[in-house]
């Protein structure tokens, strides 16, 4: 266990990424290209052929030889080549050929003149020799992809664009990772599952488990929902043990703070190993990370905003590294001016919720989405980014520069 009572966010994230990369998740299956959308690639793919696989015309026009344009500005049309033609075509010297987009370009071709650049009369074309350059309007073999090139890297998520490339290569099946199994439960005597009647005025709905379930599914995980577990050390230990036997990753919500009824940390110390359980961030200071048998463990805070922020910033990159994605230690951020005052106490890195937009001058600016308490989930309703306020920074005035991190598709 780390001796430091409070890790920086960067230290925590780097430890999580290192652990995720070393986990060696290897559950795979082979599926058709049609079934693989949004799945994670379990092996790198190398091109079985070159694209284009033959020299072809980029547009409708006329194919010419170099010696012919050097000697003539008018050439007779000796024939036509259409896309898909397989027959050898006779091409006399001192002539051109009509050619269609995608059609095979003969080896001794110099260029293709687009049809709008010629004048046609008596089955001859007339053209401006000065406007013709070698290779214009010709797509050459391997111009896009060469045979043997690495097309996709292990761990990449298979988007429509990437699958379109594989389809172009004639690849029918891919090896993908099976969904990571994630056991999920919440702790707290005050919680009631969504859809049930609140047991009393002192109860609240378990929105965390619902939100976490959605985000896990979006990331391609199989969720084992273990429900709500009461604040009882024995019950929590039993549930953690069961979870570790069924899942690759165990996630809890609540019970990792320092209250008298926060038993998750205590149970984990008895059953597994804690790497750390405090981070110098706001919201989300009480975040636990460690191992539970053969499973990894993430203990999220019980406050809804804290739970969501820590999942996004720390659990999401962990899951992606388990799927062999290469995650940069630093997120994509940039500086803009804030149009609103921001309240901040020095001491922790603060992830405030903001709305990034272009003002009337076309400049990117950011504004706060309102109250930033760790229980106020409405701060996410209009948000499209985090405003990152540095650890030692205090209150921020409108017009000052701040760092923003746009949401990825998990929250956008």
ABEGO torsion letter per residue (X at the ends): XBABABBBAAAAAAAAAAAAAAAGBABBBBBBAAAABGBBBABBBBBABBOBABBBBABBEBBBBAAAAAABABBBBAEBBBBGBABBBBBBBGBBBBBBBGBBBBAABABBBBAAABBBBGGBBBBBAAABBBGBGBBBBGAABBBGBBABBBGBBBBAAAAAAAAAAGBABBBBBBBBBBBBBBBEAABBBBGBBBABAABBBBAAAAAAAAAAAAAGBBBBBAEBBBBBAAAAAAAAAAAAAABABBBBBEGABABAABAAAAAAAAABBBABABBBBOBGABBBBBBBEABBBBBBBABAAAAAAAAAAAAAAAAAAAAGBBBBABBBBBBBBBABBBBBBBGBBBBBBBBBBBBAAGBBBBBBAEBABAABAAAAAABABBBBBBAABBBBBBGBBBBBBBBBAAAX
